[in-house]
Amino acid sequence: MKIAIDAMGGDNAPKAVVEGCIDAANEYEIEIYLIGKKNEIERYLDGVTTKKGKIHILHAEEAITNEDAPVQGIKQKKDSSMVVGLKMVKDEQCHAFLSAGNTGAFLAGSLLKVGRIKGIDRPALAPLLPTVRGGCMLIDAGANMDCKPKNLLQFAIMGSIYMEKVEGISSPKVGLLNVGAEETKGNELTKQSFELLKKSNLNFIGNIEARDIYSGICDVCVCDGFAGNVVLKNTEGLASTMMNLLKEELMKTTISKFGALLLKNSFRSFKKRFDYKEYGGAPFLGINGIMIKAHGSSDGRAIKNAIRQAKLLYDNNCIERIITDLKDTGVNDIE
């Protein structure tokens, strides 16, 4: 597998990106193309040897920042690390592209430079949320603010394929995010989407409420990007607040501090289950190539796990499977 990586994207670039690439190259037989300012990348690669994979450097003078307007940044900064990486996938020089940089630019660039899978109207951002039973894919988590029922059906198909092929879940359960579990609840979008999902060959379990996601009631939670982004940001904020409040309570007295010391390993395990670094990144499903968006504050471990995620998509032919299954469902005939 060959993967292009935006070395200049993210809050901790290029140091964290290079560190993650080194760890991945020590574990996987892959070729990594680090794209960015060569002299900065070389500082962290100097004298490094890898056990299994290979790391190459491709110089790119520019970088797209979070201050850049997405479409404008892609069109104007043609020599940026992000645009060069996307072009490598388009030209089939690499199988995947990964970036922790500007999310809007990444999505816009994926559409403009690589293009959609034929039959997919809109690609979707699809992170995994922690649940008591593992991960639940939230799709869409912010790429599309306004959707049609057909879009949600396409999201469900792509999410189901990912969870089956990448996460190894047989017949993934698909739930439709709504304000109530009853079939008649919701707005026109959710009501019409419910009917489409019910008629599909997916393992559709019906409407679910946001509070049900974390119980592991479903493996794929389908929604429009507006609702999905609200759920995602709420989850991040709640997890952070819970950890801070717990730490505050445990540090109040000598006895509580002693108890915290005894439960140190349990707390570490609990924190790990809510840590985005364990998942690495979120795929943009619907693009005709493997696109992984890593969190902006990713450290080396998060980048390494994002590379692992890209490799799983590649090894399991996830893009090809989405293309095949779309043809079989007849979703393209739906208006």
Secondary structure, 3 states (H helix, E strand, C coil): CEEEEECCCCCCCCHHHHHHHHHHHHHCCCEEEEEECHHHHHHHHCCCCCCCCEEEEEECCECCCCCCCHHHHHHHCCCEHHHHHHHHHHCCCCCEEEECCCHHHHHHHHHHHHCECCCCCCCEECCEEEECCEEEEEECCCCCCCCCHHHHHHHHHHHHHHHHHCCCCCCCEEEEECCCCCCCCCCHHHHHHHHHHHHCCCEEEEEECHHHHHHCCCCEEECCHHHHHHHHHHHHHHHHHHHHHHHHHHCCCHHHHHHHHHCHHHHHHHHHHCCHHHCCEEEEECECCEEEEECCCCCHHHHHHHHHHHHHHHHCCHHHHHHHHHHHHCHHHCC
